[in-house]
Amino acid sequence: MNIQTALIPHKHVRFCDSIVGLAGFIRTLLVEPRTVDELWALMSYDNSPWPSRPPLEYLIYAIDTLFALKLVEMIDNTGRIRLRQAG
């Protein structure tokens, strides 16, 4: 599967396999600031509510999507990502 077909859900890609869907799920995991490694570990648990384990590159693309939409921000010098405050 190429990245273009994984970006948005359509008749050949389930929502849980799309980067947009994964980005939404990542937002729910950011109840506190987390590193990429912590997010990856949360996605890897057997009891994770996400139906499939995405490749690491899709996780990175989903985080990049959240940055592009200005929904998350990096905390200085910690390597942690947090939800951006409205305002």
C-alpha positions as CSV (number, residue, x, y, z in Angstrom):
1,M,0.0,0.0,0.0
2,N,1.4,3.4,-0.8
3,I,1.1,6.4,1.4
4,Q,-1.4,8.2,-0.8
5,T,-4.0,5.4,-0.4
6,A,-3.4,5.3,3.4
7,L,-3.9,9.0,4.0
8,I,-7.7,9.1,4.0
9,P,-10.2,6.3,4.3
10,H,-12.1,5.3,1.1
11,K,-13.7,2.1,-0.2
12,H,-10.4,0.2,-0.2
13,V,-8.9,1.5,3.1
14,R,-10.7,1.0,6.4
15,F,-10.8,4.0,8.7
16,C,-8.6,2.2,11.3
17,D,-6.0,1.8,8.6
18,S,-6.0,5.4,7.5
19,I,-3.5,8.0,8.8
20,V,-6.4,10.4,9.5
21,G,-8.1,7.8,11.7
22,L,-4.8,7.0,13.4
23,A,-4.2,10.7,14.0
24,G,-7.5,11.0,15.8
25,F,-6.7,8.0,18.0
26,I,-3.3,9.5,18.9
27,R,-5.1,12.7,20.1
28,T,-7.0,10.5,22.6
29,L,-3.7,9.1,23.9
30,L,-2.3,12.6,24.5
31,V,-4.1,13.1,27.9
32,E,-0.6,13.9,29.1
33,P,2.6,14.8,27.2
34,R,4.2,11.8,25.6
35,T,7.2,10.8,23.5
36,V,6.9,9.0,20.2
37,D,8.3,5.9,21.9
38,E,5.5,6.1,24.5
39,L,2.9,6.5,21.9
40,W,4.3,3.5,19.9
41,A,4.3,1.4,23.1
42,L,0.6,2.3,23.8
43,M,-0.2,1.2,20.2
44,S,1.6,-2.1,20.7
45,Y,-0.3,-3.3,23.7
46,D,-2.4,-6.4,23.1
47,N,-5.4,-4.7,24.8
48,S,-5.1,-1.5,22.8
49,P,-8.5,-0.3,21.7
50,W,-7.1,0.4,18.2
51,P,-8.1,-2.6,16.0
52,S,-4.8,-3.0,14.2
53,R,-1.1,-2.3,14.9
54,P,0.0,0.3,12.3
55,P,3.6,0.4,11.0
56,L,5.9,2.9,12.8
57,E,6.0,5.1,9.7
58,Y,2.2,5.5,9.8
59,L,2.4,6.6,13.4
60,I,5.0,9.2,12.4
61,Y,2.9,10.4,9.5
62,A,-0.1,10.7,11.8
63,I,1.9,12.8,14.3
64,D,3.1,14.9,11.4
65,T,-0.5,15.4,10.3
66,L,-1.4,16.6,13.8
67,F,1.5,19.0,13.7
68,A,0.4,20.3,10.2
69,L,-3.1,20.9,11.6
70,K,-1.5,22.7,14.6
71,L,-3.3,20.4,17.0
72,V,-0.2,19.3,18.9
73,E,3.1,21.0,19.8
74,M,6.5,19.9,21.0
75,I,7.6,20.7,24.6
76,D,11.0,22.4,24.6
77,N,14.0,20.1,25.1
78,T,12.0,17.1,26.4
79,G,11.0,15.3,23.1
80,R,7.4,15.2,24.4
81,I,4.3,16.0,22.4
82,R,1.2,17.6,23.9
83,L,-2.1,18.8,22.7
84,R,-2.0,22.4,21.8
85,Q,-4.0,24.7,24.0
86,A,-6.9,26.6,22.3
87,G,-6.5,30.3,22.2
